[in-house]
């Protein structure tokens, strides 16, 4: 631990230089290393610290946090990213039993101050972020848990290169609640004791996604979405995936009965997608439009963040991106939650466990090319996914693990 903190001192010299040269970097570090973490709120009351990386981890842990709130616990939420910090504040800024902080980048002195100021009896890490100082202070001052723990094969290779350090840090948690038997095996290979590992379903199954009302749906139908057509929504698409879907769409839409809605993962790719459409539909004018243009066209490109779930709800077919190219896949739970069978490609290692569970109930379709897409889209299937979420929601068991 001493060597780690000495190395960090040298790292701070580089950070200082970066802060001088770049305003964005300066803002990032000032928010995290010069924030107010004094205890004005909780005094000597016992507290629970939740640490997570980003808005994604916050979304999947929100139901767990709410269970602790319902037990009148004082809660500190530590989060790394700006988007995550904004999301947490949106839900909890007015709750007097919750203090929201930026994660202080594993700084020894700030964490020492945090654990000295607050009576933190439980520290709960969402997914596996290894921060030696955080783990050390958490274990010394109370009990440390990892919830929704996961180690990918890629991460495992990195951890095995520094196995002694990784093992020493991962020996500190009271329990590590992992997502699958495969994850349990990977933790054991790093050196974690078998008795410290417990398998529970992914926290994502406990998420309660918002549903849009009829007024919002009708607004889309009035401005952009053709209510009378079969709507195909491609969500979180990555480079190369739009081309496959556009070719399939050209093949099936001979009678103008479909509308293709593309929601790219990154908005800076809009121009690239427009060029791809123009290359494939050379003789078709006005075949596409942007969401912001408020037009009804055969192909709609969504140039707005944060509305993918809206479109999943009004879709007839849904494709989840990052699966036709070797990205590893984005979450299939949103379309499933809204009763839509997700179509994915063969690259789904990031969501393997959820795909496996969905496959057991035939709640997923895996395709590899535009020919398979064309063949499948000609079918239509409604699914009732309520039982799927009931069977996989382990939130009660997880809460019990953290209280025993």
Secondary structure, DSSP 4 states (H G I P E B T S, - for coil): -HHHHHHHHHHHHHHHHHHHH-HHHHHHHHHHHS-----SSSTT-EEEEEEESSHHHHHHHHHHHHHHHHTT-EEEEEE-SHHHHHHHHHHHTT-TTEEEEE--TT-HHHHHHHHHHSEEEEEEEES----HHHHHHHHHHSEEEEEEE---HHHHHHHHHTHHHHHHHHTS-SEEEESSHHHHHHHHHHT--GGGEEE---GGGG-------HHHHHHHHHHT--TTSEEEEEEEE-TTHHHHHHHHHHHHGGGS-EEEEEEES-GGGHHHHHHHHHHHSTT-SS-EEEGGGT---SEEE---TT-HHHHHHH-SEEEESSTTTTT-----HHHHHTT-PEEE-S--GGGHHHHHHHHHTT-EEE--SHHHHHHHHTS------HHHHHHH--HHHHHHHHH-
